Amino acid sequence: MQKYIIALIIIVIVAAAVYIKLKKPADLLKAGAPAPLFTLTSASGESFSLETVLGKKNIVLFFYPKDFSHGCTAEACTFRDAYSVFKEAGAEVIGISSDSTESHLNFAKEHSLPFMLLSDEKGEVRKLYKTGNTAGLLPGRVTFVIDRKGIVRNVFSSQFEAKKHIEEALRIVKEIK
């Protein structure tokens, strides 16, 4: 009986620790903050700087954990399916993960992704945007809507509601159109 009580206590402690780590990072970049500028390499091998699109379009910048994983594929394909709506609303969609440009190229090709995927292999841009990790293991799944002036207008963070990122981003993009 004592073994079961100890096992139950351990399970409760582990579950509490996981729950705490699953919560949104407290220091996540907040709405109203200026979007940190960066330059990364796209799937096509070209250099992309956020600075080059500011003033021209609103930006939907989504950070995702891994090319070809189930949740990330669902998220990317949902962004793909809504891409024309984002474009009509004057927004550009950009995905970022730590995968290589080659992985991004294959991922984009396999799923006919019309938007840019950027490689942040060293995690430097992820740190700038303070996306954090889920349970200390998975890179955070966070979407930022950035207006033409370079101000973060909305932040949505959820590791397990990949498709809701698109709904939230669309709602904000339409508001700021």
C-alpha contacts under 8 A as a table, 3 or more apart, distances in Angstrom:
res1	aa1	res2	aa2	distance
1	M	4	Y	5.24
1	M	5	I	6.49
2	Q	5	I	5.12
2	Q	6	I	6.23
3	K	6	I	5.18
3	K	7	A	6.07
4	Y	7	A	4.98
4	Y	8	L	6.02
5	I	8	L	5.03
5	I	9	I	6.15
6	I	9	I	5.09
6	I	10	I	6.22
7	A	10	I	5.12
7	A	11	I	6.18
8	L	11	I	5.04
8	L	12	V	6.20
9	I	12	V	5.14
9	I	13	I	6.20
10	I	13	I	5.11
10	I	14	V	6.10
11	I	14	V	5.18
11	I	15	A	6.00
12	V	15	A	5.08
12	V	16	A	6.08
13	I	16	A	5.15
13	I	17	A	6.19
14	V	17	A	5.06
14	V	18	V	6.14
15	A	18	V	5.11
15	A	19	Y	6.07
16	A	19	Y	5.05
16	A	20	I	6.18
17	A	20	I	5.20
17	A	21	K	6.28
18	V	21	K	5.11
18	V	22	L	6.04
18	V	135	A	5.69
19	Y	22	L	5.05
19	Y	23	K	6.51
19	Y	135	A	7.96
20	I	23	K	5.51
21	K	24	K	7.83
21	K	134	T	6.13
21	K	135	A	4.79
21	K	136	G	6.90
22	L	134	T	5.22
22	L	135	A	5.52
23	K	134	T	7.87
24	K	28	L	7.38
24	K	157	S	6.52
24	K	158	S	7.68
25	P	28	L	5.32
25	P	130	K	7.80
25	P	131	T	7.15
25	P	132	G	6.09
27	D	130	K	6.59
28	L	129	Y	6.90
28	L	130	K	4.92
28	L	131	T	5.91
28	L	132	G	7.49
29	L	33	A	7.06
29	L	129	Y	5.59
29	L	130	K	5.84
29	L	131	T	7.63
29	L	155	V	7.72
30	K	33	A	5.85
30	K	152	V	7.18
30	K	154	N	7.67
30	K	155	V	6.71
31	A	151	I	7.63
31	A	152	V	4.93
31	A	153	R	4.93
31	A	154	N	5.09
31	A	155	V	6.18
32	G	151	I	5.92
32	G	152	V	5.37
32	G	153	R	5.88
33	A	151	I	5.78
33	A	152	V	5.55
34	P	150	G	5.82
34	P	151	I	4.47
34	P	152	V	5.95
35	A	129	Y	7.87
35	A	146	I	6.87
35	A	150	G	5.51
35	A	151	I	5.55
35	A	152	V	5.63
36	P	128	L	6.40
36	P	129	Y	6.97
37	L	49	S	7.36
37	L	50	L	5.80
37	L	51	E	6.24
38	F	49	S	5.70
38	F	50	L	5.86
38	F	51	E	7.51
38	F	125	V	6.75
39	T	47	S	6.67
39	T	48	F	5.38
39	T	49	S	4.17
39	T	50	L	6.57
40	L	47	S	5.74
40	L	48	F	5.43
40	L	49	S	6.61
40	L	118	L	6.07
40	L	119	S	6.29
40	L	120	D	6.63
41	T	44	S	7.90
41	T	45	G	5.68
41	T	46	E	5.51
41	T	47	S	4.55
41	T	48	F	5.95
41	T	101	T	7.15
41	T	118	L	5.61
41	T	119	S	5.69
41	T	120	D	7.85
42	S	45	G	5.16
42	S	46	E	5.33
42	S	47	S	6.22
42	S	48	F	6.56
42	S	101	T	6.35
42	S	116	M	6.57
42	S	117	L	5.67
42	S	118	L	4.41
42	S	119	S	6.21
43	A	46	E	7.44
43	A	100	S	7.97
43	A	101	T	4.45
43	A	102	E	6.47
43	A	103	S	7.84
43	A	104	H	5.18
43	A	105	L	4.81
43	A	116	M	7.21
43	A	117	L	5.77
43	A	118	L	6.23
43	A	119	S	7.21
44	S	101	T	7.15
44	S	105	L	6.68
45	G	101	T	6.68
48	F	52	T	7.82
49	S	52	T	5.64
49	S	53	V	7.77
50	L	53	V	5.83
50	L	54	L	6.65
51	E	54	L	5.37
53	V	56	K	5.46
53	V	57	K	6.17
53	V	148	R	7.98
54	L	57	K	6.24
54	L	58	N	7.40
54	L	147	D	7.81
54	L	148	R	5.17
54	L	149	K	6.26
54	L	150	G	5.98
55	G	148	R	4.46
55	G	149	K	5.67
55	G	150	G	7.57
56	K	148	R	6.04
57	K	90	G	5.74
57	K	91	A	5.40
57	K	92	E	6.54
57	K	147	D	7.21
57	K	148	R	5.30
58	N	90	G	6.25
58	N	91	A	4.47
58	N	92	E	6.31
58	N	145	V	7.24
58	N	146	I	5.68
58	N	147	D	4.47
58	N	148	R	4.88
58	N	173	V	7.32
59	I	91	A	5.34
59	I	92	E	4.95
59	I	93	V	6.03
59	I	94	I	7.35
59	I	144	F	7.91
59	I	145	V	5.71
59	I	146	I	4.95
59	I	147	D	6.36
59	I	148	R	7.53
60	V	91	A	6.74
60	V	92	E	6.05
60	V	93	V	4.70
60	V	94	I	6.15
60	V	143	T	6.92
60	V	144	F	5.83
60	V	145	V	4.62
60	V	146	I	6.37
60	V	169	A	6.77
61	L	93	V	6.12
61	L	94	I	4.97
61	L	95	G	5.93
61	L	96	I	7.43
61	L	143	T	5.66
61	L	144	F	5.11
61	L	145	V	6.31
61	L	146	I	7.56
62	F	93	V	7.73
62	F	94	I	6.31
62	F	95	G	4.89
62	F	96	I	6.18
62	F	141	R	7.39
62	F	142	V	5.85
62	F	143	T	4.15
62	F	144	F	6.21
63	F	95	G	5.92
63	F	96	I	4.80
63	F	97	S	5.85
63	F	126	R	7.63
63	F	131	T	7.80
63	F	140	G	7.09
63	F	141	R	5.43
63	F	142	V	5.23
63	F	143	T	6.13
64	Y	72	C	6.27
64	Y	95	G	7.23
64	Y	96	I	6.33
64	Y	97	S	5.44
64	Y	139	P	7.08
64	Y	140	G	6.58
64	Y	141	R	4.68
64	Y	142	V	6.88
65	P	72	C	6.88
65	P	97	S	5.88
65	P	98	S	7.40
65	P	138	L	6.33
65	P	139	P	5.00
65	P	140	G	6.45
65	P	141	R	6.36
66	K	69	S	5.80
66	K	72	C	6.32
66	K	97	S	6.38
66	K	98	S	7.32
66	K	99	D	6.59
67	D	72	C	6.40
67	D	73	T	6.91
67	D	97	S	7.71
67	D	99	D	6.75
67	D	103	S	6.95
67	D	104	H	6.84
67	D	107	F	6.20
68	F	72	C	6.62
68	F	73	T	5.58
68	F	107	F	6.50
69	S	72	C	5.38
69	S	73	T	5.90
70	H	73	T	5.31
70	H	74	A	6.26
71	G	74	A	5.11
71	G	75	E	6.14
71	G	160	F	7.46
71	G	162	A	6.16
72	C	75	E	4.98
72	C	76	A	5.99
72	C	162	A	7.14
73	T	76	A	5.15
73	T	77	C	5.96
74	A	77	C	5.26
74	A	78	T	6.08
74	A	162	A	6.97
74	A	163	K	7.00
75	E	78	T	5.15
75	E	79	F	6.25
75	E	162	A	5.09
75	E	163	K	5.37
75	E	165	H	7.68
75	E	166	I	7.68
76	A	79	F	5.08
76	A	80	R	6.11
76	A	113	L	7.36
77	C	80	R	4.74
77	C	81	D	6.09
77	C	111	H	6.87
77	C	113	L	7.14
78	T	81	D	5.04
78	T	82	A	6.29
78	T	163	K	6.46
78	T	166	I	6.98
79	F	82	A	5.18
79	F	83	Y	5.74
79	F	93	V	7.80
79	F	166	I	6.13
80	R	83	Y	4.98
80	R	112	S	7.75
80	R	113	L	5.66
80	R	114	P	6.47
80	R	115	F	7.49
81	D	84	S	7.59
82	A	85	V	5.37
82	A	86	F	6.50
82	A	166	I	7.87
83	Y	86	F	5.10
83	Y	87	K	6.21
83	Y	93	V	7.41
83	Y	114	P	7.54
83	Y	115	F	7.82
84	S	87	K	4.96
84	S	88	E	6.07
85	V	88	E	5.10
85	V	89	A	6.24
86	F	89	A	5.09
86	F	90	G	6.45
86	F	91	A	5.21
86	F	92	E	6.73
86	F	93	V	7.39
86	F	170	L	6.74
86	F	173	V	7.37
87	K	90	G	5.07
87	K	91	A	5.18
87	K	92	E	6.25
88	E	91	A	7.41
89	A	173	V	6.53
89	A	174	K	6.02
89	A	177	K	5.87
90	G	173	V	7.88
90	G	177	K	6.58
91	A	173	V	6.89
92	E	115	F	7.68
93	V	115	F	5.88
93	V	116	M	7.11
94	I	115	F	6.01
94	I	116	M	5.09
94	I	117	L	5.93
94	I	118	L	7.39
95	G	115	F	7.61
95	G	116	M	6.33
95	G	117	L	4.68
95	G	118	L	6.15
96	I	117	L	5.74
96	I	118	L	4.83
96	I	119	S	6.07
96	I	120	D	6.59
97	S	117	L	7.88
97	S	118	L	6.79
97	S	119	S	5.80
97	S	120	D	5.73
97	S	121	E	7.39
98	S	119	S	5.55
98	S	120	D	4.50
98	S	121	E	4.12
98	S	122	K	6.87
98	S	123	G	6.28
99	D	103	S	6.06
99	D	104	H	6.64
99	D	119	S	5.80
99	D	120	D	7.00
99	D	121	E	6.00
100	S	103	S	5.16
100	S	104	H	6.29
100	S	119	S	5.65
100	S	120	D	7.83
100	S	121	E	6.43
101	T	104	H	4.96
101	T	105	L	6.05
101	T	118	L	7.23
101	T	119	S	5.68
102	E	105	L	5.03
102	E	106	N	6.32
103	S	106	N	5.21
103	S	107	F	6.05
104	H	107	F	4.96
104	H	108	A	5.91
104	H	117	L	6.24
104	H	118	L	7.58
104	H	119	S	7.49
105	L	108	A	5.24
105	L	109	K	6.06
106	N	109	K	5.10
106	N	110	E	5.97
107	F	110	E	5.28
107	F	111	H	6.22
107	F	113	L	7.93
108	A	111	H	5.41
108	A	112	S	5.53
108	A	113	L	4.70
108	A	114	P	7.56
108	A	117	L	7.71
109	K	112	S	5.10
109	K	113	L	6.69
113	L	116	M	7.95
120	D	123	G	5.21
120	D	124	E	6.64
120	D	125	V	6.52
120	D	126	R	7.48
121	E	124	E	7.95
123	G	126	R	5.09
123	G	127	K	6.27
124	E	127	K	5.16
124	E	128	L	6.41
125	V	128	L	4.86
125	V	129	Y	6.26
126	R	129	Y	5.26
126	R	130	K	5.92
126	R	131	T	5.70
126	R	132	G	7.58
127	K	130	K	4.72
127	K	131	T	6.64
127	K	132	G	7.48
131	T	139	P	7.47
131	T	140	G	5.43
131	T	141	R	7.41
131	T	142	V	6.36
132	G	139	P	6.33
132	G	140	G	5.40
133	N	136	G	5.20
133	N	137	L	6.08
133	N	138	L	5.29
133	N	139	P	4.38
133	N	140	G	4.68
134	T	137	L	5.79
134	T	138	L	5.07
134	T	139	P	6.23
134	T	140	G	5.72
134	T	159	Q	7.22
135	A	138	L	6.89
140	G	157	S	7.48
140	G	158	S	7.73
140	G	159	Q	6.39
141	R	157	S	5.95
141	R	158	S	5.88
141	R	159	Q	5.05
141	R	162	A	7.67
142	V	155	V	7.02
142	V	156	F	5.63
142	V	157	S	4.33
142	V	158	S	6.54
142	V	159	Q	7.74
142	V	165	H	7.78
143	T	155	V	5.75
143	T	156	F	5.19
143	T	157	S	6.45
143	T	165	H	6.30
143	T	169	A	7.41
144	F	152	V	6.56
144	F	153	R	7.45
144	F	154	N	5.71
144	F	155	V	4.70
144	F	156	F	6.62
144	F	169	A	7.65
145	V	152	V	5.81
145	V	153	R	5.50
145	V	154	N	5.15
145	V	155	V	6.65
145	V	169	A	6.31
145	V	172	I	7.27
145	V	173	V	7.24
146	I	149	K	7.87
146	I	150	G	5.74
146	I	151	I	5.40
146	I	152	V	4.38
146	I	153	R	5.57
146	I	154	N	7.34
147	D	150	G	5.39
147	D	151	I	5.47
147	D	152	V	6.48
147	D	153	R	6.44
147	D	176	I	7.49
148	R	151	I	7.44
152	V	155	V	7.44
153	R	172	I	7.63
154	N	169	A	7.66
154	N	172	I	7.06
156	F	165	H	6.42
156	F	168	E	7.18
157	S	165	H	7.76
158	S	161	E	5.55
158	S	162	A	6.89
158	S	165	H	7.76
159	Q	162	A	6.58
161	E	164	K	5.43
161	E	165	H	7.14
162	A	165	H	5.72
162	A	166	I	7.84
163	K	166	I	5.65
163	K	167	E	7.01
164	K	167	E	5.02
164	K	168	E	6.17
165	H	168	E	5.34
165	H	169	A	6.09
166	I	169	A	5.13
166	I	170	L	5.99
167	E	170	L	5.26
167	E	171	R	6.19
168	E	171	R	5.18
168	E	172	I	6.42
169	A	172	I	5.30
169	A	173	V	6.05
170	L	173	V	5.07
170	L	174	K	6.07
171	R	174	K	5.42
171	R	175	E	6.39
172	I	175	E	4.97
172	I	176	I	6.29
173	V	176	I	5.32
173	V	177	K	5.94
174	K	177	K	5.17
